[in-house]
Amino acid sequence: MGRGSKCLPNKNIKTFLGKPLIAWTIDQAKKSKYIDKLIVSTNDEEIAKIFIEHGANIPIMRPETLEGDDSPVYETILHALSYLEEHDDVVVMLECTSPMRYKEDIDKR
């Protein structure tokens, strides 16, 4: 989740109803009964700091090759999984650009 955006620059850190857009996803993920560690992927140091301020455990810093709008999402997921496969059993992808979800949405099986 970098700063690059064709339509709305810096959208992930823009204030939405009183807090950064990314904070909405972090807050609901922290309430989930299945998520015990919140790890995020970004290519931006400022965004990583905001993740940590709102309760994310570890930011995974993406390489420059994965920072453009033309970078496929699956490559970002594979990059994160290469780090996570050593540490975690289950991965849930929650994009911050879809913030209107509740913990019940995350916990549905």
Sequence and secondary structure as in RCSB ss.txt:
>XXXX:A:sequence
MGRGSKCLPNKNIKTFLGKPLIAWTIDQAKKSKYIDKLIVSTNDEEIAKIFIEHGANIPIMRPETLEGDDSPVYE
TILHALSYLEEHDDVVVMLECTSPMRYKEDIDKR
>XXXX:A:secstr
  S  SSSTTGGGSEETTEEHHHHHHHHHHH SS S  EEEES HHHHHHHHHTT SEEEE  GGG STTS HHH
HHHHHHHHHTTT S      TT     HHHHH  
